[in-house]
Amino acid sequence: MDFLISDEQKQLQDLIHQFIQKDYPFDVREKLVKSEDGFSKDFWKTFSQFGLLAMPFSEEDGGYNGGPVDVMIILEAFGTGLIVEPYIPNIVLSGNLVSKLGTKEQKDSILPNLLDGDMQLAFAFSEPQSRFDLNDVTTSAEEDGDGFKLNGFKSVVMNGPAADKLIISARTSGSQLDKNGISLFIVDRDTKGVSLRDYSNIDGSKASELTLENVVLTKEALLGDLGKAFSTIEEVVNLATLAISAEAIGIMQKMNELTLEYTKTREQFGQALSQFQALQHRMVDTFMVHEQTKSLLLMAAAKMNDKSDDAVKSISALKYQVGNAAKLIGEEAIQLHGGMGVTEEMSIGHYFKRLTTIRTIFGNADYHLKKYSSL
Amino acid sequence: MNLSFSEEDLKFQSEVRSFIKENYPSEIKEKMDNGTPVSKEDIVTWQKILSKKGWFAINWPEEHGGSGWSVTQKFIFQNELAEANTPNIVPFGVSMCAPVIYTFGTEEQKERFLPDIRDNNVWWCQGYSEPGSGSDLASLKTKAEKKGDKYIVNGTKTWTTMAQHADWIFCLVRTDSSGIKQQGISFLLIDMKTPGVEVKPIITIDGSHEVNMVYLDNVEVPAENLIGEEGAGWSIAKFLLAHERTGIGGIPHLKREIRRLRQISEELPLNEGFLKDDQLFMDKLNKVEIDLLSAEFTELRTLASISAGGHPGPESSILKIGGTDLQQSLSDLYVEALGYYAHPFMSEEDLKSNEKRIGPDFAANVMPHYLNYRKVSIYGGSNEVQRNVIAKAVLGL
């Protein structure tokens, strides 16, 4: 048994930490979030040069054959710097779907551009009623001559505003909750009948509401086999759940550090806040919760790496714990910062906002508790 | 013991209900119901409607325009206001400054300040916290030096809620630094139009402008604006904080919010049914409701003891902790109810414009409210300080 990461993985981690320290201080991040795009296309190119965008893809797809552990390392480091560039929507979700299901033509037209940082993708999977159930799909794709016609609505599509192409889950057969009969389609953003309402999320990321009205597609738009997309969607979302959990754990670590630092400098009643035992115990609790959640992260990453039978169950265990830990650590960090914790001016509140949205993304604690129980 | 309403109480309830129905302006109600931020004018308009009816300064002594209502009547009144989703009464003048003035002020001060508070002609804000003095309020440094018949005030106040709207500020200032820190604090009223008073906004993580820094730079304040003796400020502050903490729990509002969430759970689509089919979610909603009952009846016990001649003491700290815990739990449940739709952000300007909302109608305020309500366990004496108060003053530790 070995919890150590390889030298190469350590270098990758250091590279990202150095980037954050040198190029991605909080005020730079704030400017990016407020900019039109909401992130930096230049930094996105930098990530391509670092090899981050190619990491999880196979060599034949132009990647570095990285596994879940590599994805975990990248996202955990991203979390500490609150990196807003859309890695999960582009690489972990959309890129992986294309890599796993795409034809040679589809891969050739997308993956080189994606890995070079020249193309943005988004995966539209959620609908207003679906909550976290990937099999709950009412958006329909009817066979139409030689191709398909799409109608429906997708909600809170991550990275929708930047996306050149959208990958959309739609039902080609079966009823609302059937796992069979779900298909994926690659759709250019400017296709007739596609309309996007773009907006900012509370955590500084961007998303869109996507309306599909009689969107006519050729059969080449179909990604993977007709009606058989569900298991790949689930597989990719599991990896994304590991990734976002890693990001959360990076954020938790940073929030604990910032809080410890703040309580050492802030004085009330003639001593540093960190001297009050009532507060010390709470910081010990948040420290322990971070450590314990990180243990589950490593466990789940290793099980995914090994393709263990209980890998999926361990992902639900992880996300359940992340949901609870995020609430505790996030809320305690704000409370211990006092009034300063709720100001826009300090970074702690921005870490809190991202951590709070992560509680929901790909399923909240309740959802994963139920899923864990059912597996 | 009898906890049910009498015939007369029920009659009173229906009188209040029909008054609100007939007099609550529909344009303000519409804003409140669809989560559009209300303006200062909206708040003043509504409070003046209550003033005119004599239902604004309900807790004051009758000689100054109080209602003379029983505890039960006050309870009913607050519930009806919350039930109708009227704007929260801004407490700084009517519930905080005024009790200090009618308890510690001179006859002249009472005549000068109380009518304008009662009639909503003057907007007050509270100058307590300072950048270096939060939980440790008594360490405050804002200095007031007596020069002839004036005080010269220098210092910085922070977290001053709605100072941008305020005409007057009541401040704790230091008039003497020679003794222990609780001594030498005085309670001073300052006209915000006085030269040297400057207000700067603090934007909070929900994107709103609610609190401010208030800079006081050589502000000349007439000595007649001092309430009580010089150096009596700390005991006045303690009196006032106890007042602030009762009612800070916002119980009536919480009852309405829980009912609304239950309604939402029956209407919000989830798979082929509704959110109410999610048993784990409904369990949490029911737990919050049970906690609310505990808080509500604790508050009623406290109010009953006040009406029997007691005054709010350290037990008001229990209400503050209990009520604010509930406010936070419930705000989090709303976030959970929404799933992904808790994430889209609409600014106050977006909300005031007619731009279509993203997701369910009630969604826009949910995450900002959760974030904003992190403050409730911090302000009014942080919940850590409240626990210290209970430990010391109630448990005798």
Chai-1 contact restraints between the chains, C-beta under 6 A:
chainA,res_idxA,chainB,res_idxB,connection_type,confidence,min_distance_angstrom,max_distance_angstrom,comment,restraint_id
A,S126,B,Y340,contact,1.0,0.0,6.0,A-B,restraint_1
A,Q129,B,P269,contact,1.0,0.0,6.0,A-B,restraint_2
A,R131,B,L270,contact,1.0,0.0,6.0,A-B,restraint_3
A,R131,B,G339,contact,1.0,0.0,6.0,A-B,restraint_4
A,D136,B,N271,contact,1.0,0.0,6.0,A-B,restraint_5
A,V156,B,Y340,contact,1.0,0.0,6.0,A-B,restraint_6
A,Q176,B,E272,contact,1.0,0.0,6.0,A-B,restraint_7
A,Y199,B,P344,contact,1.0,0.0,6.0,A-B,restraint_8
A,S200,B,F345,contact,1.0,0.0,6.0,A-B,restraint_9
A,N201,B,H343,contact,1.0,0.0,6.0,A-B,restraint_10
A,N201,B,P344,contact,1.0,0.0,6.0,A-B,restraint_11
A,N201,B,F345,contact,1.0,0.0,6.0,A-B,restraint_12
A,I202,B,H343,contact,1.0,0.0,6.0,A-B,restraint_13
A,I202,B,F345,contact,1.0,0.0,6.0,A-B,restraint_14
A,I202,B,M367,contact,1.0,0.0,6.0,A-B,restraint_15
A,Q268,B,S135,contact,1.0,0.0,6.0,A-B,restraint_16
A,Q268,B,D136,contact,1.0,0.0,6.0,A-B,restraint_17
A,F269,B,D136,contact,1.0,0.0,6.0,A-B,restraint_18
A,I334,B,R374,contact,1.0,0.0,6.0,A-B,restraint_19
A,G338,B,G134,contact,1.0,0.0,6.0,A-B,restraint_20
A,G338,B,I378,contact,1.0,0.0,6.0,A-B,restraint_21
A,G339,B,W159,contact,1.0,0.0,6.0,A-B,restraint_22
A,G339,B,I378,contact,1.0,0.0,6.0,A-B,restraint_23
A,V342,B,T204,contact,1.0,0.0,6.0,A-B,restraint_24
A,V342,B,I205,contact,1.0,0.0,6.0,A-B,restraint_25
A,V342,B,R374,contact,1.0,0.0,6.0,A-B,restraint_26
A,V342,B,K375,contact,1.0,0.0,6.0,A-B,restraint_27
A,T343,B,I202,contact,1.0,0.0,6.0,A-B,restraint_28
A,E344,B,I203,contact,1.0,0.0,6.0,A-B,restraint_29
A,E344,B,I205,contact,1.0,0.0,6.0,A-B,restraint_30
A,G349,B,I205,contact,1.0,0.0,6.0,A-B,restraint_31
A,T357,B,H343,contact,1.0,0.0,6.0,A-B,restraint_32
A,D366,B,L280,contact,1.0,0.0,6.0,A-B,restraint_33
